[in-house]
Amino acid sequence: MRTKSNTEAKLQSLLKGSKRRLAALKQKAESTGTSRRNIEAELANRIEDLSTMENIARAKALNGKPGRQVLTFEERRGLRLEYRGPRKLVFTYRYRAPDGYVKQLKIGRWPATSWEKACTKWEALSDARDEGRDPRQERLAKIQEAREKAKAEREQKRKYRTDVAKIAEAYLTGHTDKQCAPTTIVNVRSMFKKHVGLHGKSRNDEPLPASTLGAKSAAAIDRADAEKFLAELKESAPQIARLLRIQLARCWDYARSHRLLDIEHQNPWRGTLIDLPPQHSDRYLNDRELAVLLKRLPELGPELEQAFRLALYCGVRTGSVTNTFNPSDIDLERGTWRIALHKGKHRQVKDATYNCQLPRQAVELLRARKLRPFQHERFKRPLIQHDLSEALRAAGHFGLEPFTPHVTRHTAITGMTACGVPRYIANLAAGKMKAADYDHHGYAKECAAALQKWCDHIEALEAPSVVAFPKSKARRRSA
């Protein structure tokens, strides 16, 4: 006697399960009479499914050859049930297409697709074929349309998967380099290279870490990421955070208009809720704050103390004391300091210089140092402006309201004006560029007198008896 194959045994087990479900339906029909119609319909479907499986099992038992076993239905022409392996019963629709070819279409797999669902789908496919349409061709067209749509979405995501460094470089090349002044170009590029990263590299030409803003996808940055970045930058450089937010907002607008980002992508840098400082700071140190600063400057170390004092004595920018300091530009005998403006803020003015008139206190400080440039005491390198900011931050601003090293320039000009120096002379003494007019007088003596009066006032503040700023004539009139 021939033994049953594995396939036949699995079919027999599947058949037994259908018989058990049929018995359960009969018992349910006998016990309940309320849903008799629904149960009879389900019972009819189960009986037809069971008979289908019995026919397939019988056909498989008669023919032991491997392959597909197909069952057709005379009352539903074209509907077929195929056996494609263990527990694989598939409903298909076989028909002759309008072009004359015989084609076949999959309807569903039993039992996920029941007999009732298979009949419903067969009716829809038969109606489409009777109308002269090709159901298989229509399904292939829908599949192709879905594939093209998914491909377009992938291409769009790939197109807008641009790093921040790439759109920043596109913005700087396409807008800043063409529309802005040379000074703005240098400053903005330096700011982007240091805090964002360009060409996929950092300021030191090293590969950008994954946490750097320039290495992130621009389309993935949202409002929370922007506020977090600005909040961290605000702690160390509040003014840079303000300027960089403006430039990044313009960079995103440029990227959207040039299709580097999706036009519907929201600009995360506009409307951020980070409280950044205003563009023009009104901060300066009054007599009380200045006395505290002078008293506690030695806590920063001799190099930083003398750098702050020289900037305070002359009212110059801290960059002239640190970054562009050149001993060959100082003449202690004449008491002049030739400062190159084109190396600082006024880079667009070629060979722009002015002679700062050194007061007695500044000459004594520089002579004691033997015109030696200011050095970082820990790293043994020339001081930069950032070192001054870090020193103030580490010292907690000496318990005063937070201020930047540039406030020393505000304080010097305000102090000279408060000491009775005309505003025009005070600005010239601090190296503010003179407006274009017909006055070619150098005002060297007036500037020297103004700075000397200011430094004498600083000495008076450091003395045991503090002398306050005298009221100017304008203030007396207003009072």
C-alpha positions, 0 to 999 in steps of 0.5 A: 500500500502506498504511503501518503506524502507530506503534502497529502498529509498536510491537506488531510490535516487542513481538511480535518480543521475545516470539518471541525469548523463546519461542526461548530457552525452547525451547533451554533445554528441549532442553538441560536435562532436570531441570526439564522440567516447569517449563520446559514450563509456562512455555513454555505460558504464553509460547506463550499470551501470544504467541498473544494478542499476535498476535491483538491485532496482527492485529486492530489491522492489520485495524482502523486506527481508534484505540481499545481492542482487547479479546481475550476467552477462551471457557474463562475467561469474563469474563477480558479482555485490553485494548490501551490504548496502546503497551506497555499490555496490561491484564488485566480481569474483566468480570461481571454484579454481583448488582444486575444491573449489568455491571461491570469490574475491573482485574486487572493489567498485562502483563507485570508480571502474567503470564498465570498470575497473571491466571488465578489472580486471575480464579479468585478473582474468579469464585468471589466472584461465584458466591458472590453477592458484588460483587468491585468493591464489595469492592475499593472498600470496601477502598480507602475503608477505607485512605483513612479510615485514612490520613486518621485518621493525618494528622488525628492527626499534625496534632492533635499537631503542637503547638509547645512554646510552645502547650502551655507556655501551656496548662500555665501557664493551666490548671495553674500559674495555678490551683494555685500561689502568686502568687510561683510563677506569676510566677517560672515564667512568667518562666522559660518566657518567657525560656528557652522562649518563649510565644505564639510570641514571645521575651522581647523580643516578637520572633518565635521563631527556629526553633532556639528550644525554643518554636518546635519541635514538642513531639511531635518532641522526644526525650530527646537534644533535652532533654538537649542543651537542659538541658546548654546551659542548665546552663552559664549557669544551673544552678539555672534548668536544674534548675527548668525541667526539673521544670516541663517534665516537668510540662508534658508530663504535663499535655499528655498528660493533656489530649490535646495530645500523644499519650498514648503519647508518652514524656516526654523530660524525665523521667529525663534523664542531665544532672547538675544541682545539688541544690535547696538548695546547701550552698555557702559561701566559707570564710576562704581562699576569701573572702580570694581573692574580696576580693583579686581582686574589683577585676578585675571593675571598680569597679561589679561590685566594689562591688555584690559588696561591698555584698551581702557586707557586708549579707548581702542578696539580690543582687537587692536590690543590682541589680534593686530597688535604690532610693536613696530607701530608704537613710538614711545618717544612721540607717544603715538600708536599707529593703528591699521584700521584695514586690519580690523573693522574697516577692511573695505578701506584700503590702508586706513590708519590713524595715530592714537595719542598715547596718554602717560599711563599707556606709555608707562605700561608699554615701556614696562612691557618693553613693547612685548605682545600680550601672551596667553599665560596658559597656552603660551600663544598671542592673546585673541579677543575671545580670550578676553571674553572667556576671562570675563565669563570665568570671573563671573563679570566680577559680580557686575551686570554681564558685559563684553570686552568691547564695553571698555571702548564704550566706557572710554568714549562716555568717560571722556564726554563726561569729563567735559571733552566734546563728543567729536574729539572723544570719538576721534581720540578713540579712533572713530573714523571722521565723516567726510567734510572739508575739515583737514585738521588732525586734532592730535593735541586735542585727542592727546589732552582728552585721553590724558584727562580720561586716564587721570580720572581712572587714576582718581577712581583707583585712589582711596577717595573716588571722584565721580564724573563731573557733570557736563555743561549740557547736563547742567542746562537740562537740569 
